Amino acid sequence: MALTQASTFFPRCPVTLQVDLFTEEHDLFRAQCRRFIEKELAPFADQWEDAKDFPSEVFRKVGEAGFFGIRVPEAYGGAGGDHLMAAVWIEECAGTGSAGVVAGLNMHGLIILPALVQFGNEDQKQRFLVPGVRGEKIGALGLTEPSVGSDLANCRTTAKRDGDDWILNGSKMFITNGCRADFVLVLCKTDPAASYGGFSMLIVEKGLLGFDQGKRLEKLGWHASDTAELVFDNVRVPGRNLLGQEGQGFYNAMANLEWERLMMALGAVAGAQLAWDRTFAYVRTREAFGRPIGYFQVNRHKMVDMATDIEAARQLNYHCLRMVLAKRPCLKEVSMAKIFACEMADRVATTCLQLHGGYGYMKEYKIERFFRDVRLNTIGGGTTEIMKEIIGKLIGL
């Protein structure tokens, strides 16, 4: 089979035949994504990383360019694209050079806004989705809590009815966009006696009395990302801000998590590919003992092993994308993809840094940033251990 045009744009090294998945329309969109990222994001990544922040104006630029509307219907200002369009954007985002910036943008554009499309009513779509597509309002997702981590079923944040409103109490931890968010989708317990059916999702707006968006948390990586603890102290949330049906919050959150995990797997592969490309260029020019270090067998084999792992992870991701497009259940496969891709990227980061030697430890070569940033992928969105538990139950163990 012939190479598609996509191979011109991704990956950045010639190791993949992208067949029967991406169309010419996706190829053209990939080029558009890359041009925008190279002009509007990548040149400022170092500055934003050093500042441990990036301007909210970036959200408006991304919105104006149409990238927040990838999976939003045209009626609400979006492009009405599919999961493949979103996957193209995710892959190209690796070129930004800052996982923290990408995390903030894609939490809003590819997790929050599609949730509003799927579960929001018309009033909520007009108040949050439409300005969200333009980047004028920024969203966050409040799932993880300080004491329960990935165990969403033991969520301790509660909301009780008070007339037409809800009184919300509790806290959320490690929330991307937590400080800057104009609204947060908060998972809370609304019926303690109803097990999984006792959870609901509330849209909590900035400025509500008792809602503390906390201080920015210091992290190993993702430095430009705005990550915060959120505290709710008798916050009165209007009844009109109930997202979806009462009692369906847990199931809605889990539906979003499946896509979030595939997003992380796609991003991990794209980041690993970029690290491989940079290392490939380095080992072909860095000389030791009279020749480029890439031509020593031990290093050549390391490069081959990494290329093989990257390709295997990419194809597992694409298998999951095909299942998503076919609307087939794929919780097991997505969990496998997240494990394999994120663990693989962690190994690639370590090997690439080692091949760079002392230079890999320096900020100038970017590998040290990837080494720090990629470590979160085996933790965020559900740890590797949680993924294995999910898979174990699905295969009957």
C-alpha positions as CSV (number, residue, x, y, z in Angstrom):
1,M,0.0,0.0,0.0
2,A,1.1,3.5,-0.7
3,L,2.0,5.9,2.0
4,T,-0.7,8.5,2.7
5,Q,0.1,12.2,2.9
6,A,-0.1,12.0,6.7
7,S,3.3,10.4,6.7
8,T,4.7,13.7,5.5
9,F,3.5,15.3,8.7
10,F,3.6,12.6,11.3
11,P,5.5,10.8,12.6
12,R,8.6,12.8,12.2
13,C,10.7,9.8,11.3
14,P,9.7,7.3,8.6
15,V,8.6,4.3,10.6
16,T,4.9,4.2,10.1
17,L,2.5,3.2,7.3
18,Q,-0.7,5.1,8.2
19,V,-3.3,3.2,6.2
20,D,-7.1,2.8,6.3
21,L,-7.6,5.3,9.2
22,F,-6.8,8.9,8.3
23,T,-8.2,10.5,5.2
24,E,-7.0,13.4,3.1
25,E,-9.1,15.7,5.2
26,H,-7.3,14.5,8.3
27,D,-4.0,15.1,6.5
28,L,-4.8,18.6,5.7
29,F,-6.0,19.3,9.2
30,R,-2.7,17.9,10.5
31,A,-0.8,20.4,8.5
32,Q,-3.1,23.2,9.8
33,C,-2.5,22.1,13.4
34,R,1.2,22.0,12.9
35,R,1.4,25.4,11.4
36,F,-0.6,26.9,14.3
37,I,1.5,25.2,16.9
38,E,4.8,26.2,15.3
39,K,3.7,29.8,15.2
40,E,1.6,30.4,18.3
41,L,2.7,27.8,20.9
42,A,6.1,26.3,20.4
43,P,8.1,29.6,20.3
44,F,6.9,30.5,23.7
45,A,7.1,27.1,25.5
46,D,10.4,27.9,27.2
47,Q,9.2,31.2,28.5
48,W,6.0,29.7,29.8
49,E,7.8,26.8,31.4
50,D,10.2,29.2,33.2
51,A,7.2,31.3,34.4
52,K,5.3,28.1,35.4
53,D,2.3,29.6,33.8
54,F,0.9,30.6,30.4
55,P,-1.5,33.5,29.6
56,S,-5.2,32.8,29.4
57,E,-5.0,34.7,26.1
58,V,-3.6,31.5,24.7
59,F,-7.1,29.9,25.2
60,R,-8.7,32.7,23.1
61,K,-6.1,32.2,20.3
62,V,-6.8,28.5,20.2
63,G,-10.5,29.2,20.2
64,E,-10.3,31.7,17.4
65,A,-8.3,29.2,15.3
66,G,-11.1,26.7,15.8
67,F,-9.3,24.0,17.7
68,F,-11.5,24.0,20.7
69,G,-14.5,23.2,18.5
70,I,-13.1,19.9,17.0
71,R,-15.8,17.7,18.6
72,V,-18.4,20.4,19.0
73,P,-21.4,20.7,16.6
74,E,-21.4,23.6,14.2
75,A,-24.6,24.9,15.8
76,Y,-22.5,25.8,18.8
77,G,-19.6,27.3,16.9
78,G,-17.6,24.1,16.5
79,A,-16.4,22.1,13.5
80,G,-18.4,18.9,14.1
81,G,-15.3,16.7,13.7
82,D,-14.8,13.2,14.8
83,H,-12.4,11.4,17.2
84,L,-9.9,11.1,14.5
85,M,-9.7,14.9,14.1
86,A,-9.2,15.1,17.8
87,A,-6.5,12.4,17.6
88,V,-4.6,14.4,15.0
89,W,-4.6,17.5,17.1
90,I,-3.4,15.5,20.2
91,E,-0.5,14.0,18.2
92,E,0.5,17.3,16.8
93,C,0.4,19.0,20.3
94,A,3.6,17.1,21.1
95,G,5.3,19.8,19.0
96,T,4.3,22.4,21.5
97,G,7.2,21.5,23.7
98,S,5.3,21.9,27.0
99,A,3.1,19.1,28.3
100,G,1.7,21.6,30.8
101,V,0.3,23.9,28.2
102,V,-1.1,21.0,26.2
103,A,-2.8,19.6,29.4
104,G,-4.5,22.8,30.1
105,L,-5.7,23.4,26.5
106,N,-6.9,19.8,26.0
107,M,-8.6,19.4,29.3
108,H,-10.8,22.3,28.3
109,G,-11.2,21.6,24.6
110,L,-11.3,17.8,24.4
111,I,-12.8,16.7,27.8
112,I,-14.9,19.6,29.2
113,L,-16.5,20.8,26.0
114,P,-17.5,17.4,24.7
115,A,-19.0,16.6,28.1
116,L,-21.2,19.7,27.8
117,V,-22.2,18.6,24.3
118,Q,-23.1,15.1,25.5
119,F,-24.8,15.9,28.8
120,G,-25.6,19.6,28.9
121,N,-29.0,21.1,28.3
122,E,-29.6,24.0,25.9
123,D,-29.2,26.7,28.7
124,Q,-25.9,25.2,29.8
125,K,-24.6,25.0,26.2
126,Q,-25.4,28.6,25.6
127,R,-23.8,29.7,28.9
128,F,-20.7,27.5,28.9
129,L,-20.2,25.6,25.7
130,V,-20.5,28.5,23.2
131,P,-18.1,30.9,25.0
132,G,-15.9,27.8,25.8
133,V,-15.5,27.1,22.1
134,R,-14.2,30.7,21.7
135,G,-11.8,30.3,24.6
136,E,-13.7,33.0,26.5
137,K,-14.6,30.7,29.4
138,I,-12.3,28.0,30.6
139,G,-13.4,24.8,32.1
140,A,-11.9,22.2,34.5
141,L,-12.9,18.7,35.8
142,G,-13.2,18.0,39.5
143,L,-12.9,14.2,40.1
144,T,-9.8,13.4,42.1
145,E,-10.0,14.0,45.9
146,P,-7.2,14.4,48.5
147,S,-8.1,11.2,50.3
148,V,-9.4,8.8,47.7
149,G,-7.3,9.4,44.5
150,S,-8.4,7.2,41.6
151,D,-11.2,5.6,43.7
152,L,-14.1,7.7,42.4
153,A,-16.7,5.4,43.9
154,N,-15.6,6.6,47.4
155,C,-16.0,10.3,46.5
156,R,-16.6,12.3,49.7
157,T,-17.7,15.6,48.2
158,T,-21.4,15.9,48.8
159,A,-24.3,18.0,47.6
160,K,-27.7,18.3,49.3
161,R,-30.9,19.8,48.0
162,D,-32.0,23.1,49.5
163,G,-35.0,24.3,47.6
164,D,-34.1,24.6,43.9
165,D,-30.3,24.8,44.7
166,W,-27.6,22.4,45.9
167,I,-25.3,22.9,48.9
168,L,-21.9,21.6,48.0
169,N,-19.2,20.6,50.5
170,G,-15.9,18.8,50.0
171,S,-12.6,19.2,48.1
172,K,-10.9,18.1,44.9
173,M,-7.1,17.7,44.3
174,F,-4.7,17.9,41.4
175,I,-7.2,19.8,39.2
176,T,-5.9,21.0,35.8
177,N,-6.9,24.6,35.1
178,G,-8.0,24.7,38.7
179,C,-6.9,28.3,39.4
180,R,-8.0,29.9,36.2
181,A,-11.2,28.0,35.5
182,D,-14.4,29.9,35.0
183,F,-16.4,26.8,35.8
184,V,-15.7,23.3,37.1
185,L,-17.6,20.1,36.4
186,V,-17.7,18.6,39.9
187,L,-18.5,15.0,40.7
188,C,-20.3,14.7,44.1
189,K,-22.4,12.4,46.1
190,T,-26.1,13.4,46.1
191,D,-27.7,10.2,47.4
192,P,-25.4,8.3,50.0
193,A,-27.7,5.3,49.9
194,A,-27.7,4.8,46.1
195,S,-24.2,3.3,45.4
196,Y,-23.1,4.2,41.9
197,G,-26.5,5.7,41.1
198,G,-26.0,8.3,43.9
199,F,-23.5,10.5,42.1
200,S,-24.3,13.7,40.2
201,M,-22.3,16.3,38.3
202,L,-22.6,20.0,39.1
203,I,-21.2,23.0,37.2
204,V,-19.6,25.2,39.8
205,E,-18.8,28.7,38.6
206,K,-16.0,30.9,39.7
207,G,-16.9,33.5,42.3
208,L,-19.6,31.5,44.1
209,L,-19.5,32.1,47.9
210,G,-17.5,29.4,49.6
211,F,-15.7,28.2,46.5
212,D,-12.0,28.5,47.0
213,Q,-9.8,27.7,43.9
214,G,-6.8,27.5,46.0
215,K,-3.1,28.1,45.2
216,R,-1.1,26.7,42.3
217,L,0.5,23.3,43.3
218,E,4.3,22.9,42.7
219,K,5.0,19.8,40.5
220,L,7.9,17.7,39.2
221,G,6.8,18.4,35.6
222,W,4.0,20.0,33.6
223,H,5.4,23.3,35.0
224,A,3.2,25.6,32.8
225,S,0.1,23.8,33.8
226,D,-2.3,25.4,36.3
227,T,-2.9,22.7,38.9
228,A,-4.8,23.4,42.1
229,E,-6.8,22.1,45.0
230,L,-10.4,23.1,45.1
231,V,-12.4,23.6,48.3
232,F,-16.2,23.8,48.6
233,D,-17.6,25.2,51.8
234,N,-21.4,25.3,51.8
235,V,-21.3,26.5,48.2
236,R,-24.8,27.2,46.9
237,V,-25.0,25.9,43.4
238,P,-28.1,26.8,41.3
239,G,-30.3,23.9,40.4
240,R,-29.9,24.9,36.7
241,N,-26.2,23.9,37.0
242,L,-26.9,20.2,37.4
243,L,-25.2,18.6,34.4
244,G,-27.1,15.6,33.0
245,Q,-29.6,13.7,35.1
246,E,-29.4,13.4,38.9
247,G,-27.8,10.1,39.8
248,Q,-25.9,9.7,36.5
249,G,-22.8,11.5,37.4
250,F,-20.6,8.5,38.1
251,Y,-21.5,6.9,34.7
252,N,-21.0,10.1,32.9
253,A,-17.6,10.6,34.5
254,M,-16.5,7.1,33.6
255,A,-17.5,7.7,29.9
256,N,-15.3,10.7,29.8
257,L,-12.4,8.9,31.5
258,E,-12.2,6.3,28.8
259,W,-11.6,9.0,26.2
260,E,-9.2,10.9,28.5
261,R,-7.1,7.8,28.9
262,L,-6.9,7.3,25.1
263,M,-5.9,10.9,24.8
264,M,-3.1,10.3,27.2
265,A,-2.0,7.2,25.3
266,L,-2.0,9.2,22.0
267,G,0.0,12.0,23.6
268,A,2.5,9.6,25.2
269,V,3.3,8.1,21.8
270,A,3.6,11.4,20.1
271,G,5.9,12.7,22.8
272,A,8.0,9.5,22.7
273,Q,8.3,9.9,18.9
274,L,9.5,13.4,19.2
275,A,12.1,12.4,21.8
276,W,13.2,9.6,19.6
277,D,13.6,11.9,16.6
278,R,15.7,14.3,18.6
279,T,17.8,11.5,20.0
280,F,18.2,10.0,16.5
281,A,19.6,13.3,15.3
282,Y,21.9,13.6,18.3
283,V,23.4,10.0,18.1
284,R,24.2,10.5,14.4
285,T,26.3,13.6,15.1
286,R,27.7,13.2,18.6
287,E,31.1,11.4,18.3
288,A,33.1,9.3,20.7
289,F,36.1,7.2,20.1
290,G,36.3,8.4,16.5
291,R,32.7,7.8,15.3
292,P,29.1,8.8,15.9
293,I,27.7,7.1,19.0
294,G,24.7,5.9,17.1
295,Y,26.8,3.5,15.1
296,F,27.9,1.5,18.2
297,Q,25.8,-1.7,18.3
298,V,24.7,-1.2,21.8
299,N,23.2,2.3,21.0
300,R,21.9,1.2,17.6
301,H,19.9,-1.6,19.3
302,K,18.5,0.9,21.8
303,M,17.2,3.1,19.0
304,V,15.7,0.1,17.3
305,D,14.1,-1.2,20.5
306,M,12.5,2.2,21.1
307,A,11.3,2.6,17.5
308,T,9.6,-0.9,17.8
309,D,7.9,0.0,21.1
310,I,6.7,3.3,19.8
311,E,5.2,1.7,16.7
312,A,3.6,-1.0,18.7
313,A,2.0,1.5,21.1
314,R,0.8,3.6,18.1
315,Q,-0.9,0.7,16.5
316,L,-2.6,-0.3,19.7
317,N,-3.9,3.3,20.0
318,Y,-5.1,3.3,16.4
319,H,-6.9,0.0,17.1
320,C,-8.7,1.7,20.0
321,L,-9.6,4.6,17.7
322,R,-11.1,2.2,15.2
323,M,-13.2,0.7,18.0
324,V,-14.3,4.2,19.2
325,L,-15.4,5.1,15.6
326,A,-17.3,1.8,15.3
327,K,-19.0,2.6,18.6
328,R,-17.8,-0.7,20.0
329,P,-17.1,-1.1,23.8
330,C,-13.3,-0.7,24.3
331,L,-12.7,-0.1,28.0
332,K,-10.3,-3.1,28.1
333,E,-8.4,-2.1,25.0
334,V,-8.2,1.6,26.0
335,S,-6.9,0.5,29.5
336,M,-4.3,-1.7,27.7
337,A,-3.3,1.2,25.4
338,K,-2.8,3.6,28.3
339,I,-0.6,1.1,30.2
340,F,1.5,0.2,27.2
341,A,1.9,3.7,25.7
342,C,2.6,5.5,29.0
343,E,5.0,2.9,30.4
344,M,6.7,2.8,27.0
345,A,7.1,6.6,26.9
346,D,8.6,6.5,30.4
347,R,11.2,4.0,29.2
348,V,11.9,6.0,26.1
349,A,12.5,9.1,28.1
350,T,15.0,7.4,30.3
351,T,16.9,5.8,27.4
352,C,16.9,9.0,25.3
353,L,18.3,11.0,28.3
354,Q,21.0,8.3,28.8
355,L,22.0,8.5,25.2
356,H,22.4,12.2,25.5
357,G,24.8,11.7,28.4
358,G,25.4,14.8,30.4
359,Y,23.7,17.0,27.8
360,G,20.5,15.1,28.4
361,Y,20.5,16.5,31.9
362,M,20.6,20.1,30.6
363,K,17.5,22.2,29.9
364,E,19.0,23.2,26.5
365,Y,18.4,19.8,24.9
366,K,14.7,19.5,25.9
367,I,15.0,15.8,26.8
368,E,15.1,16.6,30.5
369,R,11.7,18.3,30.2
370,F,10.2,15.3,28.5
371,F,11.8,13.1,31.1
372,R,10.0,15.1,33.8
373,D,6.7,15.6,32.0
374,V,6.1,12.1,30.8
375,R,6.3,10.6,34.3
376,L,2.8,11.8,35.1
377,N,1.2,9.7,32.3
378,T,1.4,6.5,34.3
379,I,-0.4,8.3,37.2
380,G,-2.9,10.8,35.8
381,G,-6.3,9.7,34.4
382,G,-6.0,6.4,36.4
383,T,-2.7,4.8,37.5
384,T,-1.2,1.9,35.7
385,E,-2.2,-0.3,38.7
386,I,-5.9,0.9,38.4
387,M,-5.8,0.1,34.6
388,K,-4.6,-3.4,35.4
389,E,-7.4,-3.9,37.9
390,I,-9.9,-2.8,35.3
391,I,-8.5,-5.2,32.7
392,G,-8.3,-8.0,35.3
393,K,-12.0,-7.7,36.1
394,L,-12.9,-7.6,32.4
395,I,-11.1,-10.8,31.6
396,G,-12.7,-12.5,34.5
397,L,-10.1,-12.5,37.2
